[in-house]
Structures are given as C-alpha cells and as structure tokens.
Amino acid sequence: MTDGESQPDLTGDRGFQSVREKAYGGFFLASAVLSVLTTVAIVIALLGDTGLFFSEVSVGAFLTGLNWSPGITPREFGVLPLVYGTIVVTIGASAIALPVGLLTAIYLSEYASQRVRSVLKPALEVLAGVPTVVYGYFALVYVTPLIRDFLFPSISTFNALSASFMMGIMIIPMVASISEDAMSAVPDSLRQAGYGLGATKFNVSTTIVVPAAISGIVSSFILAISRAIGETMIVVVAMGASARLPPVRDASLFGVVQIPFVHPADVYLEPGMTMTVGMVQVALSDLSGGTAAYHSLFAIGLTLFFITLVMNVISDIVASRYREEY
C-alpha cells in the first residue's frame, strides 16, 4: 500500500502548452472586457449628449409631447409619435413572424425528416442574410401595389402595413431557428412517454415538446421583437418618414355615450415614423451640431437603448424562470 508521498503527480509540467493556454485565456478575457467597455462607452456617450438635450428641453415635453418636428420652427421634440410608429410596426411584424416562425420550428423539429431539415433550415436562414434595404424596396414596389389592387385601394404609397409584413418575413428565421434549437434539446424520452400513453404526434408536439421548450421559444420571440424595434431600412423605405399619431374618432353607443377609438385603417394604411427613422432624419439633416435638434438624436437613441435593454432583461428572466434542466 502506497503512502501519500508516493501519489502520482497528475498535473504534470506542460511547459509551453501551459503558457499557450494562459495566452488563450487572456485573449478571451480581453475580448469579453472589450465588449463590456464598448457597451459602457456607448451608454456614456448617449448620456452626455442626452443631458445636453434635456438642459434645453424638459423630460416631460420629450416623453409626452405629441409632435415631432426638430427641423421646422416652432421646433417640437415629442417622442410619442416615434414610439407609436415603432410599436405599430413591431406589433404588425410580430403578428406575422411569431406564429409562422413557431409553426415552422415545430415542423422542422417534429415532422421533417433529416434530409428535409438539412435543406429547409439553411434555406430559411438565407432570409436572415438578405439586406434589409432589399426588403424595404420589395415592400414599396411589390407589396404595397398588391395590397392596393386586391385589399385596400385607399392605402398610401408609404404605409405601416407593407413595412410590418416585410419586417415579419425578415425576423421569421430568428424565431424559427432559435425555437427549433430549443425543441431539439427536449429529450426523446419525453416524446416516447407521450407516445406510450397513446398521444398523437400533434399532441406530443403541442402539449409536451412546446411547453418543455417554452423558455427558448419565449426568448426567441423577445429577441425577434427587439430586432424589429431596432430596424431602420425597411421602415424608412416602405413606411416613410411622417411623424404622426392617428386621429381619435368617436363612436356612438346607443346614441347616448360617445366612445373614442382609433380605426385600424388610420394605423396601418397610412405612413408613419419609427424611432430609428427619426434618428436617421436628424443625422442626415443640415442641423448644426450643438443644437437641441442635434442632441435629440442621442435622446432618441438612449430611449431606444432602454427599450431594447428591458426586452432583453425580460428574455433572460423568462429563460431562467422556465428553463428545464435535462
């Protein structure tokens, strides 16, 4: 029987290999620190110029103002029309991308053969590589005329409906790919248990696999929505650059009570402006640096950054709350 002093040294002296491993570790650490410092630098830059903006324009006027006209006297800096345009396009894109992407993921994960999956999934992800300006051009030249000819003759040349449709097509690959990965990670033992109880493939897919992969699915939804919120080229080409809020109409209930409402045609068949388009408009204008109009670009950027940050935090909370360990 050996004593403690005769135990073999399993660590060994790897010489140059140890130095190389430490170099790799240092390189990866530097990359991580650089990513964090880049984010911090962006936030600091936004905060600095945003502070200058709010020294001239009140926070209340910016967050609750109903008009956005930074280049026309009298200058108004209400961000609500831009937030409204962003929300409208995001909701429209989500209504297309989330169900279609989820159904596509279910097919790829549960129904498609390995050969079909090896063809369809790369083909689907090609959509993510198409330049967004192409989507915008397609919406303006083809989608809007089709909508005008077959659905809504009164639709404007620039409108939120075609922009929402093409943006939804653009983010389908993100929803489908991440959701399919989450479903593929569900153990086959859960599927076999469902089949053993007499469940059909549809029942197994919708009542076992999807709930088991819900954290990844919800994360894909939120990431896709965040991507839609930050999109620029599709909306600037297809939706236009008209900062507006829809008119509020009154509907009579039994001829006695007047109920205010917004007609969907005033929302999706008319032009609008998102927050990203507002930033582009200010950046490309002839406004001189140092003015409130110029600093409003950074105020919008900080608002957009905060919105996407909240979306990502929600995604992390949902993923950690409903994550299943297998």
Summary of the structure (lengths in Angstrom):
residues: 326
radius of gyration: 25.9
end to end distance: 41.2
largest distance: 100.3
contacts: 1014
relative contact order: 0.14
helix: 70%
strand: 4%
